[in-house]
C-alpha cells in the first residue's frame, strides 16, 4: 500500500504488503506497475473504510485477524467469478456478521486507574488503546476521632486479579499525592485489600494495587481527625434523638377556630337575651291583665248591696 500509506482500515491491518500485492495481482492479472494494480488497491481501501470505526477487546485481536484473513482468502477464491466491487462488498458483509458475534468489551470506568480489561484494538490506527484515565485517584476526605477505629478499603469498580499485591502507605500531617513523602505501613496478609487503623492520626493514607514499579491504580484517603471522643458524639446523638422523638410523640392539639367560636357564643347570647326580653314582656302583659281584672272585680263588689 505504498501508494496510500496514510490509510489503515481493518482490512489492511493484517498481513504483509506483499500479500495484498499478490492478491491484486491474482485478481487483475497485472503487475505492480500496471494501472489495474493501483485500481485494485484503491478498491480494497474504499471497501474497508466503513471498518475503520471498529474496536474490539485486546484479547479479541487474534479473532479479528482471523476474520480479516478469511475475507482475504475469500477474495482470492472468487477472482474471475464476479466483479471485484461485488466480491469486496460480500467480504465486508461477512466481516460485519462475524464481528457482531464477538463479545462486548468492558467499558472504561472513571475516574482513574489502568484498566487492562477495557483495553481495545482500534482498527482506525491498527493499534491497542487504553482508557485515558490518570493512574492516581482524587483524594477522598474522611472524618474521624482520635479514639475511633476505622477500616479503609482499596476496592475498585473494575475487575482486578485477586492475587494482585497491595501496598499501604502513610504521609503524616499532609494532604498529598507525592509518593516520595509516603512511608509503607504493615497491612494484614489475610485481608490485603483492607486496612484497620486504631487511634488514627491526621494525614494521607494511600493504597497501591499492583507492583510498586508498575501499579494499576493508587487511591488516597485524607484523615480529618478531631480531638473529641466518639463516645461523646454518640451521647449527643442519643440526646438529640430523644428530644426529636419526644417532639414527634406529643399528641397534637386540635386547632380551635377562636373567631368562629366567639361569633357563635355571641350570637347565642343575643338570642337568649331576646328570649328573656320576650318572656318579660309576656309576664308583664299577663300581670297587667290580671291586675286590671282584679280592679274590676273589686269595683263590682263595692257596688253590690
One Martini backbone bead per residue (centre of mass of N, CA, C, O) as a GRO file, in nm:
protein
  305
    1UNK     BB    1   0.056   0.063   0.019
    2UNK     BB    2   0.242   0.302  -0.098
    3UNK     BB    3   0.011   0.486  -0.229
    4UNK     BB    4  -0.152   0.456   0.078
    5UNK     BB    5  -0.010   0.518   0.381
    6UNK     BB    6  -0.256   0.666   0.556
    7UNK     BB    7  -0.415   0.396   0.539
    8UNK     BB    8  -0.582   0.188   0.825
    9UNK     BB    9  -0.778  -0.034   0.790
   10UNK     BB   10  -0.869  -0.349   0.875
   11UNK     BB   11  -0.806  -0.491   0.599
   12UNK     BB   12  -0.485  -0.367   0.645
   13UNK     BB   13  -0.365  -0.477   0.930
   14UNK     BB   14  -0.317  -0.757   0.792
   15UNK     BB   15  -0.058  -0.846   0.658
   16UNK     BB   16   0.151  -0.814   0.416
   17UNK     BB   17   0.198  -0.625   0.137
   18UNK     BB   18   0.261  -0.870  -0.051
   19UNK     BB   19  -0.015  -1.004  -0.021
   20UNK     BB   20  -0.182  -0.773  -0.149
   21UNK     BB   21  -0.027  -0.769  -0.415
   22UNK     BB   22  -0.097  -1.064  -0.490
   23UNK     BB   23  -0.400  -1.029  -0.489
   24UNK     BB   24  -0.415  -0.818  -0.721
   25UNK     BB   25  -0.266  -0.991  -0.926
   26UNK     BB   26  -0.473  -1.227  -0.925
   27UNK     BB   27  -0.722  -1.055  -1.001
   28UNK     BB   28  -0.591  -0.888  -1.259
   29UNK     BB   29  -0.308  -0.989  -1.392
   30UNK     BB   30  -0.115  -0.766  -1.282
   31UNK     BB   31   0.133  -0.559  -1.222
   32UNK     BB   32   0.253  -0.306  -1.025
   33UNK     BB   33   0.276  -0.093  -1.283
   34UNK     BB   34  -0.021  -0.127  -1.317
   35UNK     BB   35  -0.322   0.036  -1.305
   36UNK     BB   36  -0.486  -0.208  -1.192
   37UNK     BB   37  -0.341  -0.225  -0.925
   38UNK     BB   38  -0.429   0.051  -0.813
   39UNK     BB   39  -0.733  -0.004  -0.836
   40UNK     BB   40  -0.733  -0.238  -0.634
   41UNK     BB   41  -0.630  -0.089  -0.387
   42UNK     BB   42  -0.857   0.125  -0.383
   43UNK     BB   43  -1.086  -0.080  -0.347
   44UNK     BB   44  -0.995  -0.189  -0.075
   45UNK     BB   45  -1.007   0.076   0.081
   46UNK     BB   46  -1.305   0.151   0.027
   47UNK     BB   47  -1.430  -0.114   0.152
   48UNK     BB   48  -1.277  -0.064   0.447
   49UNK     BB   49  -1.373   0.208   0.571
   50UNK     BB   50  -1.615   0.120   0.764
   51UNK     BB   51  -1.398  -0.040   0.960
   52UNK     BB   52  -1.254   0.199   1.117
   53UNK     BB   53  -1.466   0.191   1.379
   54UNK     BB   54  -1.348  -0.058   1.488
   55UNK     BB   55  -1.366  -0.232   1.811
   56UNK     BB   56  -1.171  -0.448   2.020
   57UNK     BB   57  -1.054  -0.651   2.221
   58UNK     BB   58  -0.740  -0.741   2.298
   59UNK     BB   59  -0.826  -1.054   2.307
   60UNK     BB   60  -0.962  -1.021   1.995
   61UNK     BB   61  -0.741  -0.982   1.781
   62UNK     BB   62  -0.712  -1.269   1.661
   63UNK     BB   63  -1.001  -1.293   1.563
   64UNK     BB   64  -0.986  -1.054   1.369
   65UNK     BB   65  -0.762  -1.165   1.195
   66UNK     BB   66  -0.921  -1.411   1.093
   67UNK     BB   67  -1.149  -1.253   0.959
   68UNK     BB   68  -0.970  -1.100   0.755
   69UNK     BB   69  -0.825  -1.344   0.622
   70UNK     BB   70  -1.084  -1.477   0.519
   71UNK     BB   71  -1.154  -1.244   0.327
   72UNK     BB   72  -0.901  -1.269   0.150
   73UNK     BB   73  -0.952  -1.559   0.059
   74UNK     BB   74  -1.223  -1.504  -0.073
   75UNK     BB   75  -1.111  -1.318  -0.295
   76UNK     BB   76  -0.931  -1.532  -0.429
   77UNK     BB   77  -1.162  -1.741  -0.490
   78UNK     BB   78  -1.342  -1.509  -0.664
   79UNK     BB   79  -1.173  -1.480  -0.899
   80UNK     BB   80  -1.349  -1.425  -1.204
   81UNK     BB   81  -1.663  -1.458  -1.106
   82UNK     BB   82  -1.666  -1.155  -1.014
   83UNK     BB   83  -1.679  -0.855  -0.944
   84UNK     BB   84  -1.485  -0.686  -0.733
   85UNK     BB   85  -1.696  -0.507  -0.580
   86UNK     BB   86  -1.886  -0.742  -0.509
   87UNK     BB   87  -1.682  -0.913  -0.350
   88UNK     BB   88  -1.607  -0.699  -0.138
   89UNK     BB   89  -1.892  -0.667  -0.014
   90UNK     BB   90  -1.918  -0.960   0.082
   91UNK     BB   91  -1.670  -0.954   0.271
   92UNK     BB   92  -1.767  -0.724   0.457
   93UNK     BB   93  -2.033  -0.856   0.549
   94UNK     BB   94  -1.892  -1.096   0.685
   95UNK     BB   95  -1.736  -0.934   0.890
   96UNK     BB   96  -1.980  -0.809   1.040
   97UNK     BB   97  -2.110  -1.074   1.128
   98UNK     BB   98  -1.865  -1.170   1.305
   99UNK     BB   99  -1.842  -0.921   1.491
  100UNK     BB  100  -2.132  -0.955   1.627
  101UNK     BB  101  -2.023  -1.231   1.780
  102UNK     BB  102  -1.871  -1.074   1.967
  103UNK     BB  103  -1.787  -0.969   2.256
  104UNK     BB  104  -1.807  -0.739   2.487
  105UNK     BB  105  -1.648  -0.458   2.601
  106UNK     BB  106  -1.537  -0.316   2.860
  107UNK     BB  107  -1.578  -0.032   3.014
  108UNK     BB  108  -1.472   0.263   3.108
  109UNK     BB  109  -1.404   0.361   3.450
  110UNK     BB  110  -1.442   0.615   3.632
  111UNK     BB  111  -1.153   0.824   3.709
  112UNK     BB  112  -0.939   0.575   3.741
  113UNK     BB  113  -0.697   0.382   3.614
  114UNK     BB  114  -0.575   0.079   3.505
  115UNK     BB  115  -0.766  -0.112   3.239
  116UNK     BB  116  -0.713  -0.402   3.083
  117UNK     BB  117  -1.009  -0.502   3.005
  118UNK     BB  118  -1.053  -0.213   2.829
  119UNK     BB  119  -0.875  -0.285   2.612
  120UNK     BB  120  -0.821  -0.191   2.266
  121UNK     BB  121  -0.867  -0.247   1.922
  122UNK     BB  122  -0.788  -0.020   1.658
  123UNK     BB  123  -0.854   0.009   1.325
  124UNK     BB  124  -0.769   0.302   1.245
  125UNK     BB  125  -0.454   0.232   1.378
  126UNK     BB  126  -0.360  -0.058   1.447
  127UNK     BB  127  -0.409  -0.038   1.775
  128UNK     BB  128  -0.367  -0.005   2.108
  129UNK     BB  129  -0.613   0.107   2.363
  130UNK     BB  130  -0.645   0.300   2.644
  131UNK     BB  131  -0.752   0.439   2.910
  132UNK     BB  132  -0.782   0.800   2.974
  133UNK     BB  133  -0.649   0.770   3.278
  134UNK     BB  134  -0.546   0.823   3.574
  135UNK     BB  135  -0.375   0.659   3.819
  136UNK     BB  136  -0.469   0.872   4.017
  137UNK     BB  137  -0.680   0.942   4.261
  138UNK     BB  138  -0.870   1.124   4.427
  139UNK     BB  139  -0.901   1.270   4.719
  140UNK     BB  140  -1.038   1.133   5.020
  141UNK     BB  141  -1.250   1.235   5.267
  142UNK     BB  142  -1.212   1.180   5.627
  143UNK     BB  143  -1.399   1.148   5.935
  144UNK     BB  144  -1.261   1.150   6.273
  145UNK     BB  145  -1.129   1.005   6.573
  146UNK     BB  146  -0.887   0.928   6.806
  147UNK     BB  147  -1.089   0.675   6.929
  148UNK     BB  148  -1.126   0.557   6.639
  149UNK     BB  149  -1.212   0.284   6.433
  150UNK     BB  150  -1.089   0.221   6.105
  151UNK     BB  151  -1.176   0.122   5.757
  152UNK     BB  152  -0.991   0.056   5.470
  153UNK     BB  153  -1.050   0.038   5.107
  154UNK     BB  154  -0.903  -0.118   4.799
  155UNK     BB  155  -1.137  -0.062   4.592
  156UNK     BB  156  -1.277  -0.133   4.263
  157UNK     BB  157  -1.498  -0.105   3.969
  158UNK     BB  158  -1.295  -0.315   3.856
  159UNK     BB  159  -1.122  -0.572   3.737
  160UNK     BB  160  -0.908  -0.773   3.951
  161UNK     BB  161  -0.680  -0.959   4.069
  162UNK     BB  162  -0.663  -1.127   4.373
  163UNK     BB  163  -0.327  -1.147   4.357
  164UNK     BB  164  -0.282  -0.861   4.394
  165UNK     BB  165  -0.079  -0.640   4.512
  166UNK     BB  166  -0.066  -0.454   4.834
  167UNK     BB  167   0.002  -0.108   4.927
  168UNK     BB  168   0.061   0.068   5.230
  169UNK     BB  169   0.044   0.425   5.312
  170UNK     BB  170   0.201   0.723   5.489
  171UNK     BB  171   0.129   1.087   5.544
  172UNK     BB  172   0.188   1.299   5.783
  173UNK     BB  173   0.013   1.602   5.798
  174UNK     BB  174  -0.085   1.543   5.491
  175UNK     BB  175  -0.203   1.660   5.166
  176UNK     BB  176  -0.115   1.405   4.932
  177UNK     BB  177   0.054   1.257   4.609
  178UNK     BB  178   0.347   1.228   4.702
  179UNK     BB  179   0.534   0.939   4.708
  180UNK     BB  180   0.796   1.049   4.865
  181UNK     BB  181   0.616   1.099   5.150
  182UNK     BB  182   0.587   0.798   5.194
  183UNK     BB  183   0.513   0.527   5.422
  184UNK     BB  184   0.513   0.211   5.496
  185UNK     BB  185   0.271  -0.028   5.584
  186UNK     BB  186   0.127  -0.272   5.784
  187UNK     BB  187  -0.055  -0.527   5.682
  188UNK     BB  188  -0.299  -0.775   5.607
  189UNK     BB  189  -0.248  -1.080   5.466
  190UNK     BB  190  -0.555  -1.182   5.477
  191UNK     BB  191  -0.642  -0.852   5.419
  192UNK     BB  192  -0.510  -0.656   5.180
  193UNK     BB  193  -0.774  -0.463   5.095
  194UNK     BB  194  -0.742  -0.381   5.404
  195UNK     BB  195  -0.740  -0.119   5.675
  196UNK     BB  196  -0.669  -0.097   6.019
  197UNK     BB  197  -0.735   0.189   6.240
  198UNK     BB  198  -0.600   0.295   6.542
  199UNK     BB  199  -0.581   0.590   6.638
  200UNK     BB  200  -0.592   0.824   6.443
  201UNK     BB  201  -0.407   1.035   6.220
  202UNK     BB  202  -0.316   1.290   6.055
  203UNK     BB  203  -0.349   1.231   5.698
  204UNK     BB  204  -0.224   1.022   5.428
  205UNK     BB  205  -0.367   0.745   5.271
  206UNK     BB  206  -0.227   0.477   5.072
  207UNK     BB  207  -0.306   0.270   4.783
  208UNK     BB  208  -0.144  -0.004   4.596
  209UNK     BB  209  -0.202  -0.160   4.290
  210UNK     BB  210   0.048  -0.352   4.251
  211UNK     BB  211   0.338  -0.291   4.150
  212UNK     BB  212   0.527  -0.023   4.227
  213UNK     BB  213   0.654  -0.013   3.925
  214UNK     BB  214   0.340  -0.130   3.821
  215UNK     BB  215   0.067   0.014   3.856
  216UNK     BB  216  -0.293   0.039   3.843
  217UNK     BB  217  -0.358   0.188   4.129
  218UNK     BB  218  -0.425   0.495   4.327
  219UNK     BB  219  -0.527   0.563   4.661
  220UNK     BB  220  -0.676   0.838   4.864
  221UNK     BB  221  -0.672   0.928   5.226
  222UNK     BB  222  -0.800   1.185   5.425
  223UNK     BB  223  -0.750   1.255   5.771
  224UNK     BB  224  -0.997   1.397   5.978
  225UNK     BB  225  -0.902   1.472   6.308
  226UNK     BB  226  -1.055   1.467   6.616
  227UNK     BB  227  -1.033   1.528   6.972
  228UNK     BB  228  -1.271   1.400   7.030
  229UNK     BB  229  -1.534   1.179   7.115
  230UNK     BB  230  -1.727   0.921   7.011
  231UNK     BB  231  -1.900   0.898   7.270
  232UNK     BB  232  -1.996   1.190   7.273
  233UNK     BB  233  -2.136   1.181   7.001
  234UNK     BB  234  -2.337   0.958   7.077
  235UNK     BB  235  -2.468   1.113   7.311
  236UNK     BB  236  -2.573   1.352   7.142
  237UNK     BB  237  -2.743   1.179   6.952
  238UNK     BB  238  -2.929   1.062   7.170
  239UNK     BB  239  -3.047   1.329   7.272
  240UNK     BB  240  -3.155   1.426   7.004
  241UNK     BB  241  -3.339   1.181   6.954
  242UNK     BB  242  -3.518   1.218   7.206
  243UNK     BB  243  -3.624   1.500   7.142
  244UNK     BB  244  -3.739   1.433   6.864
  245UNK     BB  245  -3.937   1.208   6.962
  246UNK     BB  246  -4.090   1.384   7.170
  247UNK     BB  247  -4.211   1.576   6.957
  248UNK     BB  248  -4.356   1.349   6.785
  249UNK     BB  249  -4.532   1.216   7.036
  250UNK     BB  250  -4.710   1.442   7.056
  251UNK     BB  251  -5.029   1.547   7.088
  252UNK     BB  252  -5.210   1.717   6.888
  253UNK     BB  253  -5.367   2.016   6.895
  254UNK     BB  254  -5.651   2.121   6.816
  255UNK     BB  255  -5.793   2.344   6.620
  256UNK     BB  256  -5.925   2.658   6.721
  257UNK     BB  257  -6.196   2.854   6.623
  258UNK     BB  258  -6.207   3.144   6.776
  259UNK     BB  259  -6.382   3.337   6.608
  260UNK     BB  260  -6.618   3.144   6.559
  261UNK     BB  261  -6.684   3.096   6.861
  262UNK     BB  262  -6.745   3.389   6.937
  263UNK     BB  263  -6.977   3.426   6.740
  264UNK     BB  264  -7.153   3.200   6.846
  265UNK     BB  265  -7.181   3.300   7.140
  266UNK     BB  266  -7.298   3.578   7.072
  267UNK     BB  267  -7.550   3.482   6.924
  268UNK     BB  268  -7.669   3.318   7.159
  269UNK     BB  269  -7.691   3.552   7.361
  270UNK     BB  270  -7.881   3.724   7.192
  271UNK     BB  271  -8.111   3.522   7.181
  272UNK     BB  272  -8.151   3.493   7.488
  273UNK     BB  273  -8.219   3.790   7.532
  274UNK     BB  274  -8.473   3.794   7.360
  275UNK     BB  275  -8.623   3.580   7.518
  276UNK     BB  276  -8.625   3.729   7.790
  277UNK     BB  277  -8.779   3.978   7.695
  278UNK     BB  278  -9.025   3.831   7.594
  279UNK     BB  279  -9.101   3.708   7.870
  280UNK     BB  280  -9.133   3.975   8.021
  281UNK     BB  281  -9.361   4.084   7.849
  282UNK     BB  282  -9.556   3.861   7.902
  283UNK     BB  283  -9.573   3.893   8.207
  284UNK     BB  284  -9.661   4.187   8.209
  285UNK     BB  285  -9.920   4.149   8.053
  286UNK     BB  286 -10.044   3.947   8.245
  287UNK     BB  287 -10.039   4.123   8.497
  288UNK     BB  288 -10.204   4.356   8.383
  289UNK     BB  289 -10.459   4.193   8.335
  290UNK     BB  290 -10.498   4.091   8.621
  291UNK     BB  291 -10.522   4.370   8.756
  292UNK     BB  292 -10.764   4.474   8.598
  293UNK     BB  293 -10.956   4.247   8.687
  294UNK     BB  294 -10.941   4.297   8.992
  295UNK     BB  295 -11.057   4.587   8.987
  296UNK     BB  296 -11.333   4.516   8.873
  297UNK     BB  297 -11.417   4.322   9.101
  298UNK     BB  298 -11.400   4.532   9.330
  299UNK     BB  299 -11.613   4.729   9.217
  300UNK     BB  300 -11.847   4.531   9.213
  301UNK     BB  301 -11.842   4.472   9.514
  302UNK     BB  302 -11.901   4.769   9.618
  303UNK     BB  303 -12.191   4.794   9.464
  304UNK     BB  304 -12.293   4.589   9.621
  305UNK     BB  305 -12.516   4.517   9.890
   0.00000   0.00000   0.00000
